[in-house]
């Protein structure tokens, strides 16, 4: 069967020094980094990631690169974008980058999302920085003639991200937060079930929350709806050689398999990953 997809591209993968265009805060916790890049970086597709060599921040020098999913890319303009939360030494280093600074990046890497041409409407459910990974699905779906409902979860309204990006590609956006308890699993389940009843859930996509993954696995299995999940994982090489990012997955035989998130993923069938 033919598919419209963001396929894995084993080659070309390249290391390049990209010039920073902008690196601005979008709220109290997250920053939006835009770099000028050349192919193959600008050929990155939804769900793939880059391995970034983060600069030193103060006395903290990151020992390893940091994997970061692509937020957006424009081949014609030569731009690649990232959305990240400042949490540790690596992202603190990224936060120091200013326009005209250089960022060493390796990629694009990994397997991306896949859209079946028979799907007419998909549901995207994400939380936190997972919204950065899911955001490129909006453009991919728009180009494929597939409608999107995006359920975007965060602790507070000011931390809900990617709303404008999703809406800019024609998606319906439902923001849910902890502050008003609309992000409770019970409410998110109600929203997804309602979409399924209205035949607006041909597939389910998620990233960024274990509880949302478990919910969508249960709903997908019970309602017979396929789906995909993008996993976030610490990595060392990001090329499948070090086995640092191995996680447990359900095998077709009913047992447990160990797979590398960087190589076999980071996008997997919704039902395969086991809870963490």
C-alpha positions as CSV (number, residue, x, y, z in Angstrom):
1,X,0.0,0.0,0.0
2,X,1.3,3.5,-0.9
3,X,1.7,5.8,2.0
4,X,2.2,9.5,2.5
5,X,4.9,9.5,5.1
6,X,7.8,11.2,6.8
7,X,10.1,8.2,6.1
8,X,13.3,7.3,7.7
9,X,16.2,8.6,5.8
10,X,19.4,6.7,6.7
11,X,21.4,8.7,4.2
12,X,22.3,11.4,3.8
13,X,23.1,12.3,7.3
14,X,25.5,15.2,7.8
15,X,27.2,17.2,10.5
16,X,27.2,20.9,9.9
17,X,27.8,24.2,11.7
18,X,24.5,26.2,11.5
19,X,24.3,29.9,12.1
20,X,21.8,31.0,14.8
21,X,19.0,33.2,13.4
22,X,17.0,33.6,16.6
23,X,16.8,32.1,20.0
24,X,13.9,33.7,22.0
25,X,11.8,32.7,24.9
26,X,8.2,31.9,24.1
27,X,7.1,31.6,27.7
28,X,8.6,31.2,31.2
29,X,10.1,27.7,30.4
30,X,10.5,27.2,26.7
31,X,12.7,28.8,24.0
32,X,12.4,28.8,20.2
33,X,15.7,28.3,18.4
34,X,15.9,29.0,14.6
35,X,19.1,28.2,12.7
36,X,20.2,28.7,9.1
37,X,20.9,25.3,7.7
38,X,21.7,23.5,4.4
39,X,20.6,20.1,3.0
40,X,20.3,17.4,4.2
41,X,19.3,19.2,7.4
42,X,16.5,21.1,5.7
43,X,15.1,17.8,4.3
44,X,14.2,16.7,7.8
45,X,10.7,15.3,8.1
46,X,8.1,15.2,10.9
47,X,9.2,12.9,13.8
48,X,13.0,12.9,13.0
49,X,15.5,14.6,15.2
50,X,19.0,16.1,15.3
51,X,21.9,15.5,17.7
52,X,23.1,18.9,18.9
53,X,26.5,19.7,20.3
54,X,25.4,22.2,23.0
55,X,27.8,24.9,24.0
56,X,29.2,25.3,27.5
57,X,27.3,27.3,30.0
58,X,29.3,28.6,32.9
59,X,31.2,25.7,34.4
60,X,28.9,23.1,32.9
61,X,30.2,21.5,29.8
62,X,27.8,18.9,28.4
63,X,29.7,15.6,27.8
64,X,27.3,14.2,25.2
65,X,25.3,15.7,22.4
66,X,21.6,16.3,23.0
67,X,18.9,14.7,20.8
68,X,16.2,17.2,19.8
69,X,13.2,16.7,17.6
70,X,12.6,19.1,14.8
71,X,9.9,21.7,15.4
72,X,9.8,23.0,11.8
73,X,11.9,23.2,8.7
74,X,11.9,25.3,5.5
75,X,13.9,23.9,2.7
76,X,13.4,26.9,0.4
77,X,14.5,29.4,3.1
78,X,17.2,27.2,4.6
79,X,15.9,27.1,8.1
80,X,15.5,24.5,10.8
81,X,13.7,25.2,14.1
82,X,13.7,23.7,17.6
83,X,11.5,24.2,20.6
84,X,13.1,23.3,23.9
85,X,12.8,23.5,27.7
86,X,15.7,24.8,29.7
87,X,16.3,22.1,32.2
88,X,19.9,20.9,32.4
89,X,23.5,21.7,31.3
90,X,22.8,21.0,27.6
91,X,19.7,23.2,27.2
92,X,21.2,25.9,29.5
93,X,24.0,26.0,26.9
94,X,21.6,26.2,24.1
95,X,19.9,29.1,25.8
96,X,23.1,31.2,25.6
97,X,23.2,31.1,21.8
98,X,22.7,34.5,20.2
99,X,22.2,35.4,16.5
100,X,25.2,34.7,14.4
101,X,26.6,32.1,16.9
102,X,27.2,28.6,15.5
103,X,25.5,25.4,16.5
104,X,27.0,22.0,15.5
105,X,24.2,19.6,14.6
106,X,24.1,16.1,13.2
107,X,21.2,14.8,11.3
108,X,18.5,14.3,10.3
109,X,18.2,11.1,12.2
110,X,15.6,8.4,13.0
111,X,12.2,7.2,11.7
112,X,9.4,9.8,11.2
113,X,5.7,9.7,11.3
114,X,3.6,7.9,8.6
115,X,0.2,8.9,7.3
116,X,-2.0,6.5,5.4
117,X,-3.8,7.9,2.4
118,X,-7.1,6.4,3.6
119,X,-7.1,8.5,6.7
120,X,-9.2,11.7,6.6
121,X,-8.8,12.9,10.2
122,X,-6.2,12.3,12.8
123,X,-6.0,13.2,16.5
124,X,-2.8,14.5,18.0
125,X,-2.5,14.4,21.8
126,X,0.6,15.8,23.4
127,X,2.0,17.5,26.5
128,X,5.0,19.7,27.3
129,X,7.9,19.5,24.9
130,X,6.2,16.6,23.2
131,X,4.2,19.3,21.4
132,X,7.3,20.3,19.6
133,X,7.7,16.8,18.2
134,X,4.1,16.6,17.2
135,X,3.8,20.1,15.6
136,X,5.3,19.1,12.2
137,X,2.5,16.6,11.8
138,X,0.2,19.6,11.1
139,X,2.0,20.5,7.9
140,X,2.4,16.9,6.8
141,X,-1.3,16.2,7.3
142,X,-2.3,19.5,5.5
143,X,-0.2,18.5,2.5
144,X,-1.9,15.1,2.6
145,X,-5.4,16.4,2.7
146,X,-5.9,15.1,6.2
147,X,-7.7,17.1,8.9
148,X,-6.2,17.3,12.4
149,X,-7.6,17.8,15.9
150,X,-4.8,18.7,18.3
151,X,-5.4,18.2,22.1
152,X,-2.5,20.2,23.6
153,X,-1.8,19.7,27.3
154,X,0.2,21.8,29.8
155,X,0.3,22.7,33.5
156,X,-0.9,26.2,32.9
157,X,-2.5,28.1,30.0
158,X,0.7,30.2,29.5
159,X,2.6,27.0,28.9
160,X,0.4,25.6,26.1
161,X,2.6,25.7,23.0
162,X,2.2,25.3,19.2
163,X,-1.3,26.6,19.1
164,X,-0.6,29.1,16.3
165,X,1.4,26.5,14.3
166,X,-1.4,23.9,14.4
167,X,-4.1,26.5,13.6
168,X,-2.0,27.9,10.8
169,X,-2.2,24.5,9.1
170,X,-5.9,24.2,9.5
171,X,-6.0,22.1,12.7
172,X,-8.7,22.3,15.3
173,X,-7.0,23.0,18.7
174,X,-8.3,22.0,22.1
175,X,-6.1,23.3,24.9
176,X,-6.3,21.4,28.3
177,X,-4.4,22.4,31.5
178,X,-3.8,21.1,35.0
179,X,-4.9,24.5,36.4
180,X,-8.5,23.9,35.5
181,X,-8.3,20.1,35.6
182,X,-9.3,19.8,31.9
183,X,-6.1,17.9,31.3
184,X,-7.3,15.0,33.6
185,X,-7.2,11.7,31.8
186,X,-10.9,11.3,32.3
187,X,-11.6,14.5,30.3
188,X,-9.0,13.8,27.6
189,X,-10.6,10.3,27.2
190,X,-14.0,12.0,26.8
191,X,-12.7,14.3,24.1
192,X,-11.0,11.4,22.2
193,X,-14.1,9.2,22.4
194,X,-16.3,12.0,21.2
195,X,-14.0,12.5,18.1
196,X,-14.1,8.7,17.5
197,X,-17.9,8.7,17.6
198,X,-18.0,11.5,15.1
199,X,-15.6,9.6,12.8
200,X,-12.9,12.2,13.3
201,X,-10.2,9.8,14.7
202,X,-8.8,7.6,12.0
203,X,-5.5,7.5,13.9
204,X,-4.0,8.7,17.2
205,X,-0.6,10.3,17.7
206,X,1.1,11.2,20.9
207,X,4.4,12.3,22.6
208,X,5.5,13.7,25.9
209,X,3.4,11.9,28.5
210,X,3.4,8.4,29.8
211,X,-0.2,8.7,31.1
212,X,-1.4,10.0,27.7
213,X,0.4,7.1,26.0
214,X,-1.3,4.6,28.3
215,X,-4.7,6.3,27.7
216,X,-4.3,6.2,23.9
217,X,-3.0,2.6,23.9
218,X,-6.2,1.6,25.8
219,X,-8.5,3.6,23.6
220,X,-6.8,2.6,20.4
221,X,-7.0,-1.1,21.3
222,X,-10.6,-0.9,22.5
223,X,-11.9,1.2,19.6
224,X,-9.7,-0.4,16.9
225,X,-7.9,2.8,16.1
226,X,-4.3,2.7,14.9
227,X,-1.7,5.2,16.1
228,X,1.9,6.2,16.5
229,X,4.0,7.5,19.4
230,X,7.3,9.5,19.3
231,X,9.5,8.6,22.2
232,X,11.9,10.8,24.0
233,X,15.1,9.2,25.3
234,X,18.6,10.0,26.4
235,X,21.1,9.0,23.8
236,X,24.9,8.9,23.4
237,X,25.6,8.3,19.7
238,X,22.1,8.5,18.2
239,X,23.3,6.2,15.4
240,X,22.4,2.8,16.9
241,X,25.9,1.8,17.9
242,X,26.0,2.4,21.7
243,X,22.7,0.9,22.7
244,X,22.3,3.7,25.3
245,X,18.7,4.3,24.3
246,X,17.3,0.8,24.4
247,X,13.8,0.4,25.8
248,X,11.3,-2.4,26.2
249,X,8.6,-3.1,23.5
250,X,5.9,-5.6,23.1
251,X,6.8,-8.2,20.5
252,X,4.3,-9.7,18.0
253,X,4.8,-13.0,19.7
254,X,3.6,-11.6,23.0
255,X,7.0,-11.2,24.7
256,X,9.3,-8.3,25.3
257,X,11.8,-7.0,22.7
258,X,14.6,-4.5,23.3
259,X,14.9,-1.8,20.7
260,X,17.0,1.3,20.1
261,X,14.9,4.5,20.1
262,X,17.4,6.3,17.9
263,X,17.5,3.6,15.2
264,X,14.2,1.7,15.2
265,X,12.5,4.9,16.2
266,X,11.9,7.5,17.6
267,X,8.4,6.9,16.1
268,X,6.8,3.6,16.9
269,X,3.5,1.9,16.5
270,X,1.3,3.2,19.4
271,X,0.7,-0.3,20.9
272,X,4.4,-1.4,21.0
273,X,6.2,0.7,23.7
274,X,5.8,-0.4,27.3
275,X,5.2,2.0,30.1
276,X,8.2,3.8,31.7
